[in-house]
């Protein structure tokens, strides 16, 4: 019974990959033109574990079957309201709908 659905799933996955491959260059072209709105927060200097150390610990302690939807892992070290900052101070807009972050943001006063 399952064998009837496998070709459809494979075909669907191939179609999704081709769509993603077609869209990715366009998104990358636009990334130079897109800018985050101004932010009056300057992240604190990060002096914790290095990115490489966290990757090593992650590979040692997390199951290899952990599904991720990204190639390069982010190391978020600080958050404020809707903003997240990585270990280098790069700012990201948090689009994840967490339980409290939706209503109050990160580090709400």
Backbone torsions as a table, in degrees:
resi	resn	phi	psi	omega
1	UNK	NA	-44.3	-179.1
2	UNK	-63.7	-32.9	-177.4
3	UNK	-62.0	-22.0	176.8
4	UNK	-67.4	-33.1	-174.0
5	UNK	-89.6	-22.5	-175.6
6	UNK	-58.0	-48.0	179.0
7	UNK	-59.0	-37.3	178.8
8	UNK	-65.8	-40.7	179.6
9	UNK	-65.7	-44.1	179.5
10	UNK	-63.5	-43.0	179.5
11	UNK	-63.6	-42.5	178.6
12	UNK	-63.5	-42.4	179.3
13	UNK	-63.7	-41.6	179.3
14	UNK	-63.7	-40.8	178.7
15	UNK	-63.4	-44.3	179.6
16	UNK	-62.9	-39.2	178.2
17	UNK	-65.1	-39.5	-179.9
18	UNK	-69.2	-35.8	176.1
19	UNK	-64.8	-45.5	179.3
20	UNK	-61.9	-41.8	179.4
21	UNK	-64.1	-33.6	179.3
22	UNK	-75.0	-33.0	-175.8
23	UNK	-84.0	-34.4	-173.8
24	UNK	-54.7	-49.0	179.5
25	UNK	-59.5	-36.5	180.0
26	UNK	-66.9	-39.7	178.0
27	UNK	-64.9	-42.4	179.3
28	UNK	-64.2	-36.4	176.5
29	UNK	-64.1	-40.9	-178.7
30	UNK	-73.0	-23.1	-174.6
31	UNK	-61.0	-27.4	176.8
32	UNK	-71.6	-26.8	-178.3
33	UNK	-90.2	-22.6	-178.0
34	UNK	-86.9	136.6	179.9
35	UNK	-135.4	146.0	175.5
36	UNK	-73.5	151.2	176.7
37	UNK	-64.9	161.5	-179.4
38	UNK	-58.5	152.6	-179.8
39	UNK	-140.2	132.3	-178.2
40	UNK	-93.0	11.0	-179.6
41	UNK	-100.4	131.5	172.6
42	UNK	-108.3	121.6	-177.2
43	UNK	-66.1	150.8	176.4
44	UNK	-69.3	151.3	177.7
45	UNK	-66.0	130.1	-178.4
46	UNK	-90.6	128.2	178.3
47	UNK	-132.5	31.1	178.4
48	UNK	-90.6	-153.5	-179.9
49	UNK	-60.5	150.2	177.8
50	UNK	-77.0	163.6	177.7
51	UNK	-58.0	-43.3	-179.3
52	UNK	-63.5	-40.1	178.1
53	UNK	-62.8	-42.3	-179.6
54	UNK	-67.3	-36.3	176.5
55	UNK	-64.0	-40.2	179.0
56	UNK	-63.4	-46.9	179.9
57	UNK	-63.8	-40.5	178.4
58	UNK	-59.7	-45.3	-179.1
59	UNK	-68.2	-29.5	179.4
60	UNK	-76.8	-33.5	-169.1
61	UNK	-110.2	-16.6	179.9
62	UNK	-103.2	148.7	179.7
63	UNK	-64.8	139.8	178.7
64	UNK	-65.3	-18.1	-178.8
65	UNK	-84.7	4.0	177.7
66	UNK	-62.0	122.0	-175.8
67	UNK	-83.7	126.6	174.3
68	UNK	-125.1	151.8	-177.5
69	UNK	-108.1	23.1	-178.1
70	UNK	-141.1	156.0	179.9
71	UNK	-85.1	-51.3	-179.4
72	UNK	-100.7	127.3	-178.4
73	UNK	-76.8	141.3	176.0
74	UNK	-89.9	145.5	174.3
75	UNK	-115.6	90.4	-179.5
76	UNK	-80.9	125.2	-176.8
77	UNK	-117.6	-12.8	-179.7
78	UNK	-153.6	147.7	175.4
79	UNK	-137.2	146.8	175.0
80	UNK	-148.9	121.6	-176.4
81	UNK	50.4	-121.5	-178.0
82	UNK	-91.0	3.2	-175.8
83	UNK	-100.7	142.5	173.5
84	UNK	-122.1	147.7	-179.9
85	UNK	-128.3	139.1	176.4
86	UNK	-89.9	-176.3	-175.3
87	UNK	-66.7	-17.5	179.0
88	UNK	-96.1	-2.1	-179.5
89	UNK	91.7	2.9	178.5
90	UNK	-69.2	137.8	-175.3
91	UNK	-98.1	140.5	177.0
92	UNK	-129.5	148.6	172.7
93	UNK	-90.4	123.0	-177.3
94	UNK	-78.2	112.8	179.2
95	UNK	-106.9	10.0	179.0
96	UNK	-86.3	129.4	-177.1
97	UNK	-87.9	77.8	176.4
98	UNK	-76.7	170.4	-174.7
99	UNK	-60.0	-54.7	-178.2
100	UNK	-98.2	-23.0	-176.7
101	UNK	-65.6	-25.0	178.5
102	UNK	-66.6	-42.0	-174.8
103	UNK	-90.0	-33.6	-174.6
104	UNK	-124.1	-10.2	-179.3
105	UNK	78.2	-173.8	178.6
106	UNK	-89.3	137.5	175.3
107	UNK	54.7	44.4	-178.7
108	UNK	-62.0	134.4	-179.8
109	UNK	-67.0	NA	NA
